[in-house]
């Protein structure tokens, strides 16, 4: 069985395509970053498309994740501190000063402490002191 449609303009073709999308329950949404519409894939709920953003090499999803993290880090000092020390520890893993297993253990502890700091269970100063103390064999400033 086949169905034929008679369309004579681009507008009619778009209307037919849109109608078929609605009939098939294809979900679509407007990207909160670029403002263009996109078809939602899979079962997950997302607000950003996977198009490469204009003037960039990254998708709206990737850029939105970066922007959201930076906004969160600007609001909460504990996130900025975690990021700073994570980069330091990660660099030490790359040059093999620290083993990967030790890094993973540190990362779990650092995330736990960060969340405690965000919840107000410990102060930012206590969190920073713990982060600083977690770096063994490090020369102190001054």
N, C-alpha and C positions, 0 to 999 in steps of 0.2 A: 504494500500500500504506500502510495506517495501523495504528498500534498503539494499543490502548486499555489504560489501567491503571485498576484499581478500588482506590481508596484511600478510607478512611473517617475517618482522623484526620490531624492535622497532622504527627504523628510519622512516619506512613507516607509522607506526601508528602515530608518532608525526607529520609527514607531513600531513596526513589526518586530524588530529585534528586541526592543524594550518590552513589548507585550509577551514575547516568548520567554524572556528572562523571568518575568513575573509568574508566568504559568509554571515554569520549572523550579520556582522557589530559589532562584539564584540570588544570594544576598550580596548587596553592594553598599558602599558607604563613601562618604566624602572624606578625603584625607585631611586630618587636622593640621598638617604641616603645609602642604602645597595647595590644598583646596580642590584637587582633582578627584573625580570619582574613580573607584576601583572595585573589582570583584573580590569578595572575601573568600579566601581559600581554606579548606579544611574546617575543623570544628572549633577553632579558636577565634576569639573576639579581639579584633585589633582596630586601632584608630588611625593607622598610618599605612600608606601604600608601599609597595616594594619597587617603585620606579627609582631610577637614578635621579637624584635632585639636580636641578639645573645649575651648572657651574661647579659641580662636585663629582666625586667618584663614588660616593656612598648613597645608599637608598634613604628615603624618608624615614623608614623604621630605624635604621642605624643612627642617623642624625638626631632623631627625636630622643633616642635612648641616651645619647651623649648629652644633649641639651638638658634633658630632665635630670640626669645625674649631676651635671654642673650646677643646676638651679638648687638641687637638694644640698649639694656640698656648700654652696654659698650661704644657705640658710642655717645649716648645722655644721659646726666646727668639727664634730667627731667624724663626719664623713670625709672632710678634707684631710684630716689627720690620718685616717685609715688609708686613704689613697696615697698619700705621701710616703708612708712607711711600707705599704704594699709594693710600691715601685722600687723602693730600696731593697727590700727582701727579694723581690723577683729578679733584680739585677744580680744579686749575689748567687742566686740559683743558676743563672745563665753562665756565669763565670766559674761555676762549680765550687764556690766557697761554702755553699750550704747544700745539703742533700734535698731532693724533691720531697721526700717523706717528712723531713723536718719543716719544710716550707708549708706543707699542707696542714700539719699540726698547728703551726704558728697562725696560719690564716684562719683556722677554725676558732682558735682562742681570741684572735684579734676581732673577728666578727662578733663573737659573743660579748666581748668587752665593749665594742662599739654600740651594740644594742642596749647593753646595760647603761651606758653613758646617755644614749638617746632617751631612755626611760627614766633617767634621773637617779639611778641607783648608785652611780659613781660620778664624780665631777670630771670635766674635760681635762683638768690638770692631772688628776689621778690616771686617767686614760693615757694621756701623753707620757707621763712618767713610766707607766707600764710598757708602752710601746718602745720608749727609749731604752729601758732596762732589758727588753727582749733581744736587743742587738748585742750579742757577745762579741768580744775581740774588736770593739770599736773605740777609737780614740775620742775622748770627750773634748768638746770645744773649750778653749781658754785654758 
